[in-house]
Amino acid sequence: MKILGVSCSPRKKGNTVILLEEMLRGAAEHGADIELFSISGKDIRGCDGCYSCIAKGECHIQDDMQPLYEKLIAADGIVFGSPIHFYGMTAQAKAIMDRSFALNKPGKNLANKVGGVIVVAGSIGIIDALKDYYFFITLKQMLPANFVAAYATGKGDAKRLKKGMDAAFRLGEEIVQLVDKKFEFPPEFPRNFFAFGTHTH
Ligand SMILES: Cc1cc2nc3c(=O)[nH]c(=O)nc-3n(C[C@H](O)[C@H](O)[C@H](O)COP(=O)(O)O)c2cc1C
């Protein structure tokens, strides 16, 4: 079983990474193979709206999203982590969501993977990021796991949040338990398009 933590903080070893690492420690204690992917120092560009991924099932933009695609596909459980930047998730977190448009083919999508979330704010904005992440998790037909919301500002401050660190550890344990359930959406359930307009005919 592979559990992936995706940190969308540009800060190296910041609070999001600290909490994700604690989550991964919880998962590892229950036998999971763990990996952390941090966008810090990486090149994750925004979607250019070319739509070529709909037919090809892959994105033409050659940047650090390419290895992340592979890791997302290989994972059984994914915990998305982002600090709050200007009252929402970071630009990189949103770019990863947009670029996941390319994960739309059988065997190359996020369906039936377990999804959890860790968000960190100095003061305001957590609920907006959580809503966006759980909408994403629903739309991708992932099985939603719990979230951890933490309030910390300075680099490393999250370590002092004992209850927050404990909750992150438990989230890792919970993700492993949920993956073990081998949940699957019925294959006949529609994927991707739940809103209708002239383009859907
Ligand atoms: C550009 C920028 C914008 C931020 N905007 C907010 C905000 O709108 N609301 C908030 O509560 N904290 C905000 N913060 C504070 C961070 O969420 C906080 O420092 C957090 O601990 C950073 O997590 P990290 O160490 O994982 O990067 C902002 C920080 C930066 C650098």
The ligand as an ORCA input file, in Angstrom:
! r2SCAN-3c Opt
* xyz 0 1
  C       1.983     34.907      0.726
  C       1.363     34.444      2.006
  C       0.021     34.672      2.240
  C      -0.575     34.250      3.419
  N      -1.914     34.469      3.582
  C      -2.533     34.007      4.697
  C      -3.947     34.163      4.847
  O      -4.643     34.689      3.995
  N      -4.520     33.667      5.971
  C      -3.788     33.063      6.961
  O      -4.369     32.646      7.927
  N      -2.441     32.913      6.847
  C      -1.807     33.354      5.735
  N      -0.442     33.168      5.588
  C       0.304     32.506      6.671
  C       0.582     31.020      6.407
  O      -0.610     30.308      6.134
  C       1.288     30.395      7.606
  O       2.523     31.059      7.823
  C       1.517     28.919      7.489
  O       2.013     28.408      8.704
  C       2.534     28.594      6.379
  O       2.672     27.196      6.269
  P       4.017     26.553      5.668
  O       5.068     26.724      6.714
  O       3.666     25.129      5.442
  O       4.311     27.278      4.402
  C       0.187     33.598      4.409
  C       1.555     33.385      4.184
  C       2.143     33.793      2.992
  C       3.612     33.536      2.760
*
